[in-house]
């Protein structure tokens, strides 16, 4: 069932403008600020949550960082919010203790700006197929520093990454939630998908509302994955 369903999603993701309507697809993540027309379209197809980014001042993409005005617009439209921190997290060199400390501190600044409520989650991206003991050790050191910075803040730490990375971080108490990344070639995608221990699974990038987006499956119709809002 999993293989067949995912094959359909992968094939349709190449359509020119494909806005998915499926009750299992609850969230959409976008690296660009939302517009009212985009929010209208997303609501019309049943999406409940918009996931946006936290980043450093030297953004990897213009407008990538969620700011308060956009946050307010999303919530006033009756949608919920999710957030993920990503600043060149597709480069293995980013996974150091120093970067974990810096990323954790920056995420708290942005959480305060966006009035992110305690109890919700901040995900941190691990955007690569890293799998060696050395690579996993560096990733875990990064997350130790993230946890040290977020400790006592009331925010839960989530990880966006491969099944292998999700497993390692959850097993070691360094992340509370797993957002399984879309690439099925990354280590342990299928095995981790079948455990159902993930909160979200990202689908391949597609086009909707005139922009590139990633739709996401929720674990259940009433899934809790650290989102916040009304």
C-alpha positions in Angstrom: 0.0 0.0 0.0 2.8 2.4 0.9 4.8 1.8 -2.3 1.8 2.2 -4.5 0.5 5.3 -2.8 3.9 7.0 -2.8 4.4 6.2 -6.4 1.2 8.0 -7.3 2.3 11.0 -5.3 5.7 11.1 -6.9 4.3 10.8 -10.5 1.6 13.5 -10.0 4.1 15.9 -8.3 5.5 16.7 -11.8 2.2 18.2 -13.0 2.4 21.9 -14.0 0.2 23.1 -11.2 -0.9 20.3 -8.8 -2.8 21.4 -5.6 -3.3 18.1 -3.7 -6.7 17.3 -2.3 -6.4 14.4 0.1 -7.6 14.2 3.7 -4.2 12.7 4.7 -2.4 15.7 3.4 -2.7 18.3 6.2 0.3 20.7 5.9 2.3 22.5 3.3 5.7 24.0 3.7 7.0 26.9 1.7 10.2 28.9 1.7 8.5 32.0 0.3 6.2 34.4 2.2 2.5 33.7 1.7 0.0 35.9 -0.1 -3.8 36.1 0.4 -4.5 34.4 -2.9 -2.2 31.5 -1.9 -3.9 31.2 1.5 -7.3 31.2 -0.1 -6.2 28.4 -2.5 -4.6 26.3 0.3 -7.7 26.6 2.5 -9.9 25.6 -0.4 -8.1 22.3 -0.8 -8.3 21.5 2.9 -4.8 22.3 4.1 -4.8 23.1 7.8 -1.2 24.1 8.5 1.4 26.3 6.8 5.0 25.5 7.7 7.4 28.3 7.3 11.1 28.9 8.1 13.3 30.4 10.7 16.7 31.5 9.4 19.7 33.7 10.3 19.8 37.4 9.2 21.8 36.4 6.1 19.0 34.3 4.7 19.7 31.5 2.3 16.7 32.7 0.2 15.1 36.2 0.2 12.0 36.3 2.4 12.6 32.8 3.8 12.3 33.9 7.4 8.8 34.0 9.0 8.1 37.5 10.3 5.3 38.6 12.6 3.1 40.2 10.0 3.0 37.0 7.9 2.4 34.9 11.0 -0.6 37.1 12.0 -2.0 36.9 8.5 -1.8 33.1 8.5 -3.5 32.7 11.8 -6.2 35.3 11.0 -7.1 33.1 8.0 -7.9 30.3 10.4 -4.8 28.2 9.5 -2.2 26.9 11.9 1.5 27.4 11.8 4.5 25.1 12.0 8.2 26.3 11.9 11.5 24.7 10.9 15.0 26.2 11.3 17.1 25.9 8.2 20.3 27.7 7.4 22.5 25.8 4.9 21.5 22.6 6.7 22.0 20.8 3.3 25.8 21.2 4.0 27.4 18.7 6.4 29.8 21.4 7.5 26.9 23.1 9.3 26.6 20.4 11.9 28.9 21.6 14.6 28.4 22.4 18.3 28.9 26.1 17.5 26.2 26.1 14.8 23.8 24.2 17.0 24.3 26.9 19.7 23.8 29.7 17.2 20.8 28.1 15.5 19.2 27.4 18.8 19.7 31.0 20.0 18.4 32.5 16.7 15.3 30.2 16.8 14.4 31.6 20.3 14.7 35.2 19.0 12.4 34.4 16.1 10.0 32.4 18.3 9.7 35.5 20.6 9.1 37.8 17.6 6.4 35.5 16.3 4.7 35.0 19.7 5.2 31.2 19.3 3.4 29.5 22.2 5.2 27.3 24.6 4.6 23.6 24.0 4.8 24.0 20.2 7.8 22.7 18.3 10.8 24.1 16.4 12.1 21.7 13.9 15.7 21.7 12.8 16.6 20.5 9.3 19.1 17.7 8.5 18.9 18.0 4.8 21.2 15.2 3.6 21.7 11.4 3.4 24.4 11.3 6.0 24.8 7.9 7.7 28.4 7.2 8.8 29.2 7.0 12.5 31.3 10.2 12.2 28.4 12.0 10.4 25.8 10.9 13.0 28.1 11.9 15.8 28.4 15.5 14.5 24.7 15.7 13.9 24.0 14.6 17.5 26.5 17.1 18.8 24.7 19.9 16.9 21.4 18.7 18.5 22.9 18.6 22.0 23.6 22.3 21.7 20.2 23.0 20.2 18.7 21.3 23.2 20.9 23.1 25.6 19.8 26.5 24.1 16.1 25.5 24.1 16.2 23.9 27.5 13.7 25.5 29.8 12.1 27.5 26.9 9.1 25.3 26.7 9.6 24.5 23.0 9.9 21.0 21.8 12.8 20.1 19.5 11.8 18.4 16.2 14.0 17.0 13.5 13.4 17.1 9.7 15.5 14.4 8.1 16.0 10.8 7.1 14.6 7.8 8.9 18.1 7.0 10.2 18.6 10.5 11.6 15.1 10.5 13.1 15.8 7.2 14.8 19.1 8.2 16.2 17.9 11.5 17.6 14.7 10.2 19.1 16.4 7.2 20.6 19.0 9.5 22.3 16.4 12.0 23.6 17.8 14.8 21.3 14.5 15.3 19.4 10.9 14.8 20.4 9.3 14.8 17.0 10.3 13.4 13.5 9.3 15.0 10.2 10.4 12.4 7.7 12.0 14.1 4.6 10.7 13.3 1.1 13.8 11.6 -0.5 13.1 7.9 -0.4 16.7 7.2 -1.2 17.9 8.6 2.1 18.7 6.0 4.8 15.9 4.1 6.3 13.0 6.0 4.7 10.8 3.0 4.1 11.6 1.3 7.5 10.9 4.5 9.5 7.8 5.3 7.5 6.4 1.9 8.5 7.1 2.4 12.2 4.5 5.3 12.2 6.7 7.1 14.7 6.9 10.1 12.5 4.6 13.1 12.9 4.8 14.3 9.3 6.0 12.9 6.0 7.0 15.3 3.3 5.9 14.6 -0.3 7.9 15.5 -3.4 8.0 19.2 -4.4 5.2 20.3 -6.6 3.5 23.5 -7.8 0.5 25.0 -6.2 -0.8 28.6 -6.2 2.0 29.7 -8.5 4.8 28.6 -6.3 6.9 25.5 -5.4 5.6 23.8 -2.3 5.9 20.6 -0.4 2.8 18.9 0.8 3.0 16.8 4.0 1.1 13.7 5.2 0.0 13.8 8.9 0.2 10.7 11.0 -3.5 10.8 11.7 -6.5 13.0 11.0 -6.1 14.7 14.3 -2.3 14.6 14.4 -0.3 16.8 16.7 3.1 17.7 15.3 4.0 20.9 17.2 1.8 23.2 15.2 0.2 26.2 16.8 -2.7 28.6 16.3 -6.4 28.8 16.9 
